[in-house]
Amino acid sequence: MELRRFVPLAPLPGAVLVVVMYGIDAAAESTGYPTHPWPLYGSIVGWCLLLIGLMFVAPSLVTRWMAILAAVSFAAGPVNPGTAETALFGIGFVLTAALIVIAAAVYVVQTQSPRGRVAWSAGLTALGVGALFSFGFPSSPFLDNPGTQVWATLVLAPAAVAFGSVWRWLDRPVTLDPAKSGTAASFTRRFGAGLVSWVIFGVAVAALGGVLPFISYPICVVLLQVLPTAVWGRTVGQLGTGLKVVRVDGGGSPGWLRAAVRFVVFQSVPVLGPIYFIAWALNARIGRGGGVPERLAWDRASGTAVVKVPRPTVAEKSIVRT
């Protein structure tokens, strides 16, 4: 029997411990932490075990960093009483809930056929609904506590699996031809291009804000981000740094749909920016892989890659001159 089949169950012992220890002493509902020492320590240990289990099934370096940040937030909460305690618990709570949905969806997408994905989505949603129903029993701390509330996020499983299926289709493995498309751009170069583009974007939004206060942002999104990416494959910042966005299935310009997906994913996951930067700066190695991948989340979601524009050869330059 292969033990790998049971890896998705790794978070369960920690989740059970959270439920039990929180149920023993749930007096501090305002912060999410029990008030007496043993239930408090037990809950924190449970959260950390849950997050260690999630690291076994976390699909990427980014999600492993999310697990670390969540564990640090849970452990730091009780030593920072008051508003900070509640805020730290909230950060850990949200990150853990997101990790459960991400890990479950990635496992289903990677291991199941289309029919199996539907069945798994239904089962995960049923678990989430069961946890959601427990919200109606505030008199029972074993049911109405953060441990079960986190699992309630599985009601989002169908949407997450559907998004993951589309993501995988867009990100199907294709080898780019360096002679035509260029080589993958470094993180430093991409960061410089993004900095230039977003400085220009911010100035444009501020300038238009006085004339068109309600539509200045969407106008700048279309004109400075989506349109140049869709048509020419590069924003102003990428033009200045010699970079270009290309499709992974042929090396052509992304087009409107892929350009829009890139922008939406980039805007919807701002937490990835600092996590990627920390991982790159420290060259962190947790499990497989390390540092910053060549393609970031918005690249993979849209089936695109950011490459260095190939320079013309001597022969090509001579042809142009003649």
C-alpha positions, -999 to +999 in steps of 0.1 A: +000+000+000+014+034-010+015+059+018+013+087-007-024+081-010-029+092+025-008+124+023-039+146+018-051+135+053-020+150+069-038+182+081-065+162+099-048+154+132-040+191+138-076+201+129-090+176+154-067+189+181-078+225+174-115+215+177-110+195+209-088+220+227-109+250+217-140+231+229-124+226+263-122+264+268-139+288+244-143+318+267-122+341+246-144+342+215-134+378+207-098+369+199-103+333+188-079+320+215-089+301+246-081+319+279-066+291+300-031+279+294-035+243+285-063+248+260-044+278+246-012+259+241-031+229+227-049+251+202-017+267+190+000+233+187-031+221+167-029+250+143+008+244+138+003+207+132-025+215+108-002+239+089+027+214+089+002+189+074-008+214+047+028+219+038+030+183+027+002+189+002+010+226-006+015+228-043+043+254-044+069+275-026+044+303-022+018+282-004+045+268+019+054+304+028+017+311+035+017+281+059+048+295+077+033+330+080+000+315+093+018+295+119+038+325+130+006+345+133-011+320+155+020+316+178+025+354+181-011+362+189-012+355+227+020+374+234+006+405+217-027+410+236-055+433+226-061+444+190-029+428+178-039+394+191-072+395+172-055+407+140-028+380+142-054+353+147-074+367+117-043+366+095-035+330+104-072+321+101-076+335+066-043+321+053-051+286+067-086+286+051-070+297+018-044+269+020-070+243+026-089+253-005-058+256-026-043+223-015-075+204-020-081+219-054-046+213-066-047+177-054-080+170-072-069+187-105-036+169-106-048+134-097-084+131-111-100+128-145-128+154-154-154+130-140-134+124-108-130+162-104-168+166-103-172+138-078-144+152-056-158+187-058-192+175-046-176+156-017-155+185-006-184+209-008-205+185+013-178+187+040-177+224+038-215+226+041-214+203+071-189+227+088-210+257+078-241+242+095-221+240+127-222+278+128-258+276+140-248+260+174-230+287+194-237+269+226-215+240+215-178+251+213-169+218+198-189+227+167-188+265+165-151+272+166-124+284+142-113+248+134-146+239+119-150+274+104-118+270+084-130+237+069-163+255+059-143+272+031-144+239+012-178+251-001-156+270-026-141+237-039-160+235-072-149+270-082-113+263-071-112+230-090-127+247-121-102+275-120-074+250-115-085+229-145-085+260-167-052+270-153-037+236-160-050+237-196-035+271-202-002+261-186+003+229-205+040+222-210+055+238-241+091+245-249+096+281-261+121+286-290+147+311-277+155+322-313+119+333-318+105+340-284+136+348-263+147+334-230+129+337-197+134+370-179+150+373-145+130+384-115+152+415-111+145+426-146+108+419-143+107+439-110+123+469-128+098+467-156+069+465-132+082+494-111+084+516-142+050+506-155+032+511-122+048+545-115+035+556-149+002+540-141-001+558-108+008+592-123-018+587-151-046+577-127-038+607-104-038+630-134-071+617-148-087+616-114-095+653-113-112+651-147-127+616-147-128+607-110-148+575-113-134+560-145-098+571-144-086+537-130-104+514-155-093+537-184-057+534-173-060+496-168-072+492-204-048+517-220-017+511-200-019+475-190-044+453-209-042+468-244-004+470-248+000+435-234-028+421-257-016+438-289+021+442-286+029+419-257+046+446-236+038+475-213+059+507-213+081+493-185+087+461-204+095+480-236+121+500-217+137+469-201+137+448-233+110+423-221+079+409-238+049+388-228+043+358-251+020+328-253+035+295-243+017+277-271+034+295-299+053+326-288+028+351-302+012+381-285-012+372-256-044+386-270-072+403-250-084+373-229-049+363-217-039+399-211-071+404-190-065+372-170-029+383-163-041+416-149-070+401-128-048+374-112-020+399-105-045+423-088-063+396-069-033+381-052-012+410-040+002+389-011+022+369-037+044+399-044+062+402-011+062+364-006+080+359-040+104+387-031+113+372+003+117+338-013+140+352-040+160+374-016+166+346+009+168+319-018+145+299+005+143+262+000+114+244+015+107+210+000+111+211-037+124+241-056+137+274-043+139+311-051+116+327-076+102+306-104+106+318-140+068+320-144+048+336-117+011+330-108-003+354-134+019+340-161+008+304-154-029+313-151-029+330-185-006+306-203+020+333-209+057+339-202+078+370-198+109+367-220+139+388-230+135+401-265+161+384-287+186+408-302+190+408-340+220+389-353+248+405-374+233+390-405+199+404-397+213+438-391+231+438-424+199+428-442+181+457-426+208+482-437+208+470-472 
